[in-house]
Amino acid sequence: MVSLALTLVMVAFVVRLLQVQAVDASTYAAKAEQNRYVGRTLAAERGGITDRNGIELATSVDAYDITADPTMFTRTATKVSDAPEQAAALLSPILGQSMDAVAKKLKAKNTRYTLLAHRQAPEVWKQIKDLKTTLGAKAETDKSTVNVLAGVLAVPASKRVYPNGELAAGILGWVNADGKGGGGVEQQLNKELAGKDGKIRYAQSGGRQVPTAGSTETPAVAGSDVELTIDRDIQWAAQNAITEQVRKSRADRGYVIVQDTRTGEILAMANSPGFDPNDLSQANSAAMGNAALQDAYEPGSTAKLMSMAAVLQENVATPDTHVVVPNRLHRGDRLFQDDVDHPTWHLTLNGVLAKSSNIGTILATGQLGKTQKEANRVLYSYLRKFGIGSHTGLGFPGETAGILAPPDTWSTSQQYTIPFGQGVSINAMQAASVYSTIANGGVRIEPTLVRGTKGPDGRFTPAAHPKKTRVVSEKTAKTLAQMLESVVDDEQGTGIKARIPGYRVAGKTGTANRVDPATGKYHGYTSSFAGFAPADNPRVTVYCAIQNATKGSYFGGQTCGPIYKQVMEFALKTLQVPPTGAKAANLPVSFTP
């Protein structure tokens, strides 16, 4: 009986061994492999972002994803029933999370991987590693204790850092918790910056890789570096100037754009208020975009340059043409007036621009056609050539094209307000581009923000050449530049606060009724100033706009003229642009009847 029993037992063992090692060998081997081997993603190093001189604006530093193997916190593995709670008590103050949140992650079922914290500084992992070492040493000497942190691991990662804080944040954007661009250039060029993640699969035991068991790895491909057109120093000057003026004026917001007139490259694009992409928890969501491209507003008198361009190019008037400007002007069912009450003015067309007369502009553009509708169509064609109603070509996330209705749909009011910048909406970059077009001899160059990319192999790939469009003739552009000088130089001009000693300056003020985005009704003003220098050999365009100034003057010449001067002076010095030394044309502003 004993022999028979032993024989049956041995037969059972043999059958089981045959099943495990022969019949179902592959199935059990697969299960063993699944438990023994783990895989993880190898994060690609994100490319950096620099200014035109190679100065870092966004970079990546070493970091760690703090992970854990939940199976190593069970009672079976640790012989401690509350291992997740003990581990959570140690980890929560280091990770800045609640004990309950950490414990819940450590109790995750049916998985050998859980993410405790994303992209932590090396100091955080060092603290955890030191604790693990201390607990491990204690467990070696005292068998009654357990290293409850044995299942906590770290996976190398990277963390996005912006060395200059708020500087150019509206341009750069930020990187979200998933490591993807969440705004700005980080979002626009995320594919180029992100690179391609790799993968690794290896054997592990007790939370450690078994070096002799082999592994398979697909290496990560680093992202490309992006070189922007902006100059960090000019960006700094623009951002400081607009931030201070928004504060002094107690305004809602403001923006400054600096552009190279010859290439269309953006040297600075500053917004206030801004945000620090290093600490999004403190950021105001309303300030996290790029308002210079995303705000649509009525430009006011800075748009008169386009009206004057149409009048000159169509040969219906010259800078010396006499324009009698009454105190009030009836058109349709509207009564139009200028910003200041005045007797009848006897102005030249140049004087109309210098004194920023709404009435004079209506009278001048009315000559563009035999009827008002025909004149509207001609003006509309020039507005479109200048880029109004179209995206700038930057391809920036959230950029607005503004609002420009077809001319046959213009209301009775719009027929006469659009020539002086009301009833049409633009963004700040569009406004700057108009002045750069005149500065560039009448040729519009689509603005650019990226100079090129440098791949992991170190090869630099320049950005595509921007599109160029002739808007007005070189002669018309030169004449307009001389007319814009009268705005700044003539004592009757509205832009005298933008004067720069030694330089010939071309500029235009703007003060527009502002549509409150919250109510959709007019409330407050948009104050602006646009221009370029040197006027007779342009190199730099500067555009400034401030929304809803509630303290001090709200006139563009008073509020933005000084900002233009401050930023333009800095840009000319930084770029080492000398004065031309030539004398201004001094076109007449008025005439004697």
C-alpha positions in Angstrom: 0.0 0.0 0.0 2.8 2.4 0.9 4.6 1.5 -2.4 1.5 2.1 -4.3 0.9 5.4 -2.7 4.4 6.6 -3.3 4.1 5.4 -7.0 0.9 7.5 -7.4 2.5 10.6 -5.9 5.5 10.2 -8.2 3.3 9.7 -11.2 1.4 12.9 -10.3 4.7 14.8 -10.0 5.9 13.5 -13.4 2.6 14.4 -15.1 2.8 17.9 -13.6 6.4 18.3 -14.6 5.6 17.2 -18.2 2.8 19.7 -18.2 4.9 22.6 -17.0 8.1 21.8 -18.9 6.8 20.3 -22.1 3.1 20.7 -22.8 2.5 24.3 -21.4 6.1 25.4 -21.3 5.7 28.4 -23.5 2.6 29.6 -21.6 4.5 29.5 -18.2 7.6 31.0 -19.7 5.5 33.9 -21.0 4.0 34.5 -17.6 7.5 34.4 -16.0 8.8 36.9 -18.6 5.8 39.1 -17.9 6.5 39.2 -14.2 10.3 39.4 -14.6 10.7 41.9 -17.4 9.5 45.5 -17.2 9.5 48.2 -19.9 9.7 52.0 -19.7 9.8 54.9 -22.0 13.1 56.7 -22.5 12.1 60.4 -22.7 13.8 62.3 -25.5 15.7 65.4 -24.5 13.6 68.5 -25.5 15.4 71.0 -27.8 16.3 74.4 -26.4 15.0 77.8 -27.6 17.5 80.7 -28.0 17.4 84.3 -29.2 19.1 85.4 -32.4 22.5 85.6 -30.5 22.3 82.0 -29.1 21.3 83.1 -25.6 19.1 80.5 -23.9 15.5 81.4 -23.4 14.2 77.8 -22.7 16.2 74.8 -21.8 15.8 71.4 -20.2 17.6 70.2 -17.0 17.9 66.8 -15.4 14.9 65.6 -13.4 13.3 62.3 -12.2 9.9 60.8 -12.4 9.3 59.2 -9.0 7.6 55.9 -9.6 6.8 52.7 -7.6 6.0 49.1 -8.0 2.7 48.6 -6.1 3.2 44.8 -5.8 6.1 45.5 -3.5 3.9 47.1 -1.0 1.5 44.2 -0.4 1.5 42.3 2.9 2.9 39.3 1.1 5.9 41.2 -0.1 6.6 43.2 3.0 5.0 41.2 5.8 3.7 44.6 7.0 -0.1 45.2 6.6 0.2 49.0 6.4 3.3 49.3 4.2 1.6 51.8 1.8 0.6 54.1 4.7 4.1 53.9 6.2 5.7 54.7 2.9 3.2 57.5 2.2 4.0 59.1 5.6 7.7 59.3 4.6 7.2 60.4 1.0 4.3 62.9 1.2 6.4 65.8 2.8 9.1 65.3 0.2 6.8 65.2 -2.8 4.5 67.9 -1.5 1.4 65.6 -1.7 -1.1 64.4 0.9 -0.5 61.0 2.6 -3.8 59.7 1.3 -2.9 60.6 -2.3 0.4 58.9 -2.1 -1.0 55.8 -0.3 -3.7 55.4 -2.9 -1.1 55.3 -5.7 0.9 52.7 -3.8 -2.2 50.5 -3.4 -2.9 50.4 -7.2 -3.9 46.9 -8.3 -3.0 44.8 -11.3 0.0 46.9 -12.2 3.7 47.0 -11.5 4.0 50.7 -12.3 2.6 53.8 -10.8 3.7 57.4 -11.1 4.1 59.2 -7.8 5.5 62.5 -9.0 6.4 64.0 -12.4 9.7 65.7 -13.3 11.2 66.2 -9.8 14.5 68.0 -9.2 17.5 65.7 -8.5 17.5 66.9 -4.8 14.0 65.3 -4.3 15.2 61.9 -5.5 18.4 62.2 -3.4 16.2 62.7 -0.3 14.2 59.6 -1.1 17.3 57.6 -2.0 19.0 58.5 1.3 15.9 57.4 3.2 15.8 54.1 1.3 19.5 53.5 2.1 18.9 54.2 5.8 15.9 52.0 6.0 17.7 49.2 4.1 20.6 49.3 6.4 18.3 49.1 9.4 16.4 46.2 7.9 19.7 44.3 7.4 20.7 44.6 11.1 17.2 44.3 12.6 15.2 41.5 10.9 12.0 42.7 12.6 12.0 45.8 10.5 11.2 46.3 6.7 12.4 48.8 4.2 9.0 50.1 3.1 10.6 52.3 0.4 12.2 49.4 -1.4 9.6 49.6 -4.2 10.1 53.3 -4.8 12.1 53.9 -8.0 13.3 56.9 -10.1 13.2 57.2 -13.9 15.5 59.8 -15.5 13.5 62.6 -17.1 14.0 66.3 -17.8 12.3 69.5 -16.6 11.7 72.6 -18.7 13.4 75.7 -17.3 13.1 79.3 -18.5 16.2 81.1 -17.3 14.9 84.6 -17.8 11.6 84.2 -15.9 8.8 86.3 -17.4 10.9 87.6 -20.3 9.3 86.7 -23.7 6.9 84.3 -21.9 4.1 85.2 -24.4 6.4 84.2 -27.2 7.8 81.0 -25.6 4.7 79.6 -24.0 5.2 76.7 -21.6 5.4 72.9 -21.4 2.5 71.0 -19.7 2.6 68.1 -17.3 2.7 65.6 -20.1 5.9 67.2 -21.5 4.1 68.8 -24.5 4.0 72.4 -25.5 1.0 74.2 -24.0 1.3 77.6 -25.7 3.5 79.8 -27.8 6.5 78.5 -29.7 6.6 75.5 -27.4 3.2 74.5 -28.8 3.7 75.7 -32.3 7.0 73.8 -32.8 6.3 71.0 -30.3 7.1 68.3 -32.9 10.5 69.7 -33.7 11.3 70.5 -30.1 10.1 67.2 -28.6 12.1 64.7 -30.6 11.2 61.0 -30.4 11.0 59.0 -27.2 12.8 55.6 -27.0 11.9 52.4 -25.2 13.8 50.0 -22.9 12.8 46.5 -21.6 14.9 44.8 -19.0 14.7 42.1 -16.3 14.3 43.2 -12.7 14.3 41.8 -9.3 13.4 43.5 -6.1 13.0 46.8 -8.0 16.5 46.6 -9.5 17.7 45.8 -13.0 19.4 42.4 -13.4 22.4 43.4 -15.5 23.2 39.8 -16.6 19.7 39.1 -17.9 20.0 41.3 -21.0 17.8 44.1 -22.2 16.4 45.6 -25.4 16.6 49.3 -26.1 15.4 51.7 -28.8 17.3 54.9 -28.1 15.5 58.3 -27.9 16.1 60.9 -30.5 16.7 64.4 -29.1 14.6 67.3 -30.2 15.9 70.2 -32.4 17.0 73.5 -31.0 15.0 76.5 -32.2 16.6 79.9 -32.8 14.2 82.8 -32.7 14.6 86.2 -34.4 14.2 88.2 -31.1 17.0 89.9 -29.4 17.0 89.3 -25.7 18.2 92.7 -24.7 15.7 94.5 -26.9 13.0 92.2 -25.6 14.0 93.2 -22.1 13.9 96.9 -22.8 10.5 96.6 -24.5 9.0 94.5 -21.7 10.3 96.8 -19.0 9.0 99.9 -20.7 5.5 98.5 -21.4 5.2 97.0 -17.9 6.0 100.3 -16.2 3.6 102.2 -18.4 0.7 99.8 -17.9 1.3 100.1 -14.1 1.5 103.9 -14.2 -1.6 104.2 -16.4 -3.5 101.5 -14.4 -4.3 100.0 -17.8 -5.8 96.6 -18.5 -2.8 95.6 -20.7 -0.3 96.7 -23.3 2.1 95.4 -25.9 5.2 96.6 -27.7 6.6 95.1 -31.0 10.0 95.8 -32.5 10.6 94.7 -36.0 13.5 94.8 -38.4 12.1 96.8 -41.4 14.5 95.2 -43.9 13.8 91.5 -43.1 10.5 91.4 -41.3 12.2 89.7 -38.4 10.6 90.4 -35.0 13.2 91.7 -32.6 10.9 91.9 -29.6 7.2 91.2 -28.8 6.4 92.2 -25.2 3.1 91.9 -23.3 2.0 93.2 -19.9 0.8 91.7 -17.7 2.8 88.6 -18.3 3.5 85.3 -16.5 6.4 83.2 -15.3 6.4 79.8 -17.2 8.6 78.3 -14.4 5.6 78.6 -12.0 2.3 78.3 -13.7 0.5 77.8 -10.4 0.9 81.6 -9.8 0.0 82.6 -13.3 -3.2 84.5 -14.3 -4.8 82.5 -17.0 -5.9 85.7 -18.8 -2.2 86.7 -19.2 -0.9 83.3 -20.4 -1.4 83.9 -24.1 0.3 86.4 -26.4 -2.1 89.4 -26.4 0.0 91.2 -29.1 -1.3 88.5 -31.6 -4.5 87.4 -29.9 -6.2 90.7 -29.1 -8.4 92.2 -31.9 -9.1 95.9 -31.4 -9.8 99.0 -33.4 -6.5 100.7 -34.2 -7.6 104.4 -34.4 -5.5 107.0 -36.1 -2.4 104.8 -36.7 -4.6 103.3 -39.5 -4.7 106.7 -41.3 -1.3 105.8 -42.8 -3.1 103.2 -45.0 -5.7 105.7 -46.0 -3.0 108.2 -47.0 -1.1 105.5 -48.9 -4.2 104.8 -51.0 -4.8 108.5 -51.7 -1.2 109.1 -52.8 -0.9 105.8 -54.8 -4.1 106.5 -56.6 -2.8 110.0 -57.5 -5.9 111.8 -56.2 -3.8 114.1 -54.0 -0.3 115.1 -53.0 1.2 116.1 -49.6 0.7 119.7 -50.6 -3.0 119.3 -51.6 -5.2 121.8 -49.7 -7.8 120.4 -47.5 -10.3 122.7 -45.7 -11.3 121.0 -42.5 -14.5 122.3 -40.8 -15.3 122.0 -37.2 -18.0 119.4 -37.9 -18.8 117.2 -40.9 -22.1 115.8 -41.8 -22.1 112.4 -43.6 -25.2 110.3 -43.8 -26.9 110.5 -40.4 -23.6 111.1 -38.6 -21.9 114.2 -37.4 -18.1 113.8 -37.3 -15.6 115.7 -35.4 -11.9 115.7 -34.5 -10.3 114.9 -31.1 -10.0 118.6 -30.4 -12.6 121.3 -31.0 -11.2 123.8 -33.5 -12.2 126.5 -35.9 -12.0 125.7 -39.6 -8.5 124.4 -40.4 -6.7 125.1 -43.6 -4.4 122.1 -43.9 -2.4 120.4 -46.5 -2.8 116.6 -46.8 0.4 116.4 -44.9 -1.1 118.5 -42.2 -4.2 116.3 -42.0 -1.9 113.4 -41.0 0.3 115.6 -38.7 -2.7 116.8 -36.8 -4.5 113.5 -37.1 -7.7 115.0 -38.4 -10.6 112.5 -38.8 -12.6 115.0 -40.9 -9.6 115.7 -43.2 -9.1 111.9 -43.6 -12.7 111.4 -44.5 -12.5 114.2 -47.1 -9.3 112.9 -48.6 -10.4 109.2 -48.9 -13.7 110.3 -50.4 -11.7 111.3 -53.5 -10.8 107.6 -54.1 -13.9 107.0 -56.2 -16.7 108.8 -58.0 -19.1 107.5 -55.4 -18.6 106.6 -51.8 -19.1 102.9 -52.5 -16.4 103.0 -55.2 -14.1 104.8 -52.8 -14.8 102.1 -50.2 -13.8 99.4 -52.6 -10.5 101.1 -53.4 -9.7 101.7 -49.7 -10.6 98.1 -48.9 -8.2 96.8 -51.6 -5.3 98.7 -50.0 -6.2 97.5 -46.4 -6.1 93.9 -47.7 -2.7 94.5 -49.4 -1.4 95.8 -46.1 -2.5 92.5 -44.4 -5.6 93.7 -42.6 -8.2 90.9 -42.2 -5.6 88.2 -42.7 -3.3 86.2 -40.5 0.2 87.6 -40.3 1.9 84.5 -41.6 3.5 83.6 -38.2 1.2 80.6 -37.7 1.2 81.4 -34.0 -1.3 79.5 -31.8 -4.5 81.6 -31.1 -3.5 84.4 -33.5 -6.5 86.5 -34.6 -6.9 87.7 -38.2 -8.8 90.8 -37.0 -12.1 91.9 -38.5 -12.4 93.6 -41.9 -15.9 93.3 -43.5 -16.3 93.4 -47.3 -16.8 96.9 -48.5 -20.3 96.4 -49.9 -21.4 95.5 -46.4 -20.0 98.6 -44.6 -22.6 100.4 -42.7 -23.3 104.1 -43.2 -21.0 104.8 -40.2 -18.2 102.4 -41.3 -17.9 104.0 -44.7 -16.5 107.1 -42.9 -15.0 105.7 -39.7 -12.8 102.9 -41.3 -10.6 105.5 -43.0 -9.5 106.8 -39.6 -9.3 103.4 -37.9 -12.7 102.7 -36.3 -15.0 99.9 -37.4 -12.1 97.7 -38.3 -10.1 95.4 -36.0 -6.5 94.3 -36.1 -3.9 92.8 -33.8 -0.7 94.6 -32.8 1.6 92.7 -35.2 -0.6 93.7 -38.1 -0.3 97.3 -37.1 3.5 97.1 -36.8 3.7 95.4 -40.2 1.9 98.3 -41.9 4.6 100.7 -40.8 7.4 98.2 -41.7 5.9 98.0 -45.1 6.2 101.8 -45.7 9.7 101.7 -44.1 10.7 98.9 -46.5 9.9 101.0 -49.6 6.3 99.9 -50.0 7.0 96.1 -49.9 5.3 94.1 -47.2 7.4 91.2 -45.8 5.5 88.7 -43.7 6.8 88.9 -40.2 9.0 86.1 -38.9 9.7 84.8 -35.4 11.9 81.8 -36.1 15.3 82.0 -37.8 15.9 78.3 -38.0 16.4 75.0 -36.2 19.4 72.9 -35.3 18.9 69.2 -35.3 20.6 66.6 -33.0 23.3 66.2 -35.7 24.2 69.9 -35.2 23.1 70.9 -38.7 21.3 74.3 -38.9 18.3 74.5 -41.1 17.2 78.1 -41.9 13.5 79.0 -41.8 11.8 79.5 -45.2 12.0 82.9 -46.7 9.0 85.1 -45.9 6.5 86.1 -48.6 6.9 89.6 -50.1 4.2 91.7 -51.6 4.4 95.2 -53.1 1.7 97.4 -51.6 2.6 100.9 -52.8 5.4 102.3 -55.0 8.8 103.2 -53.5 8.0 106.9 -54.3 4.7 106.7 -52.4 6.5 105.1 -49.4 9.2 107.7 -49.4 6.6 110.5 -49.4 4.6 108.8 -46.6 7.8 108.6 -44.5 8.3 112.3 -44.9 4.7 113.0 -43.9 5.1 110.9 -40.8 8.1 113.0 -39.8 5.8 116.0 -39.6 3.7 114.1 -36.9 6.8 114.1 -34.7 8.8 117.2 -35.8 6.2 119.8 -36.4 5.1 121.7 -33.3 1.5 121.2 -34.5 2.0 117.4 -34.7 0.6 115.0 -32.2 3.7 112.9 -31.7 6.3 115.4 -30.4 7.0 113.2 -27.3 8.5 110.6 -29.6 11.4 112.8 -30.8 14.8 111.3 -30.5 17.7 113.8 -30.6 20.0 113.3 -33.5 17.6 111.0 -35.4 14.9 111.6 -38.0 11.8 109.8 -36.7 8.7 108.9 -38.6 5.6 108.1 -36.5 1.9 108.3 -35.9 -0.3 108.5 -32.9 -3.5 106.7 -32.3 -6.4 107.1 -29.9 -9.4 104.9 -30.5 -12.7 104.1 -28.7 -12.2 100.7 -27.3 -14.7 97.8 -27.3 -14.8 96.2 -23.9 -14.5 92.4 -24.6 -16.6 91.7 -21.5 -19.6 93.7 -22.6 -19.2 94.2 -26.3 -19.8 98.0 -25.9 -17.5 100.9 -26.2 -15.7 101.7 -22.9 -12.3 103.4 -22.5 -9.7 103.9 -25.2 -6.9 102.2 -27.0 -3.8 104.4 -27.0 -1.1 103.7 -29.5 2.0 104.9 -31.3 3.7 103.4 -34.4 6.7 104.5 -36.4 10.2 103.8 -37.7 13.7 105.2 -37.6 15.8 106.6 -39.1 13.0 108.0 -41.2 15.2 108.5 -44.3 17.0 105.1 -44.0 14.7 102.9 -42.0 16.1 100.1 -39.9 13.6 99.5 -37.0 9.9 99.7 -36.5 8.4 100.1 -33.0 4.7 99.8 -32.3 3.1 100.4 -28.8 -0.5 100.0 -27.7 -2.1 100.3 -24.3 -5.6 99.2 -23.5 -7.9 101.2 -21.2 -5.6 103.6 -19.5 -7.5 104.9 -16.4 -4.9 107.2 -14.9 -3.3 110.2 -16.6 -3.7 110.8 -20.3 -5.3 108.3 -22.7 -4.0 110.0 -25.9 -1.6 107.8 -27.9 1.0 110.6 -28.3 1.1 111.2 -24.5 0.9 107.6 -23.3 2.7 105.6 -26.0 4.9 108.3 -27.5 7.4 108.1 -24.7 7.4 104.3 -24.8 8.2 104.4 -28.5 11.1 106.8 -27.8 12.5 104.7 -25.0 12.4 101.4 -26.9 13.5 102.9 -30.2 16.5 104.6 -28.7 17.6 101.3 -27.0 17.1 99.3 -30.2 19.1 101.8 -32.4 22.0 101.7 -29.9 21.9 97.9 -29.6 21.9 97.5 -33.3 24.5 100.3 -33.6 22.4 102.3 -36.1 24.0 105.7 -36.6 22.0 108.9 -37.4 21.9 109.7 -41.1 22.8 113.3 -40.6 20.4 114.4 -43.4 17.9 117.2 -42.9 14.2 116.5 -42.8 12.0 117.5 -45.7 9.8 119.8 -43.5 6.6 119.5 -45.6 4.1 122.2 -45.1 1.3 121.5 -42.6 -1.1 124.3 -43.4 -1.8 126.9 -46.1 -3.0 130.5 -46.1 -6.4 130.8 -47.8 
